[in-house]
Amino acid sequence: MKKLPELKTEREEREFWRKHSITDYWEDLQESTDIFKRPKLAPVTLKFDPLVLKKIRMLAKKRGISYNAYIRYLLAKSVECDLVAVSR
């Protein structure tokens, strides 16, 4: 078994895992005690063209997520892009 090196930066960690397999270090790993709290979501009602909704559901299924999560992802990504564009 290999000993897991001490990685000081996130960049070092990314490079290390890009070149190594986690299975070589399995016994050296510890279970995380981090707690991730999902942010509260505000409900909204949207109406979609049925064909667009069908396409959204198909794309979400290919990604293995719910169509609601996929719509949230698409909207968040679009908002971030617009904020960058507006701030220029």
N, C-alpha and C positions, 0 to 999 in steps of 0.2 A: 504494500500500500504506500502511496506517495503522500507526503506531508503537504498540506495546503499552505502556500506562502502567504505572508502578510502583505496585503495589497493596500496601498496608501491612498490612491485616488480612484475615482470611478473609471477614468480612462485606462489605468493599469488593469482594473478588474475586467473591463470589456475586452481588452487585448488578451488577457490570460484565458478567459473562457472561450474566446474565438479560436484559440489554438489547442485547448485541452477539453477533455470529456469530463463531465461531472461524475461519471461512474468511477473514475479513478480516485475520487476523493470522497466518496459517499460516506464512509465511516468517520470522516473528519468534520462533516457538516453538523450544524446544530439547528434545531427547530427554532424558527423566529418567534419572538414574543411581541412583534409589532401588531398593533390593532389598527385596522383600516376601517374607518367609518364612512359609509356612503353618504354623500351630501343629500340634503333634503331636496326633493324634486317638486316643482310646482306643476300641477296638472293643467293642461291646455287642450283645447279641442281644435282640430284641424280637419279640413275637408280636402281630399285628394281626388284627382281624376282616377277612376278605377284602373286604367291601364298603367299609370304611374305607380300606384300602390302595388299592383301585381309585380312590376319590375323591382320595386323596393324590397318586397317580400322575397323574391327570387335571389336577389343579391345578398340579402341578410342571411338567407338559408345557406348559401355558398360559403359564407363566412362563419357559420355556426352560431349566430347570435339572433336574438329576437328582432323583428322588424322595428319595434319601438326603439330599441337600443341603437339600431343602425340609423334611424332617422335622427336621434339625438346626436350621434357621432357626426353625421353629415352637416347638421345645422351648426354644431360647435366648430367644426372645421371651417365652414363657410364664414362664420362670424369672425373667427380669428384672422382669416385672410383679408376680410373687409377692413378690420381694424388696422392691420398693417398697411393696407393700401391708403386708407384715409389719413393715417398719421404721417405719410410721406410728404 
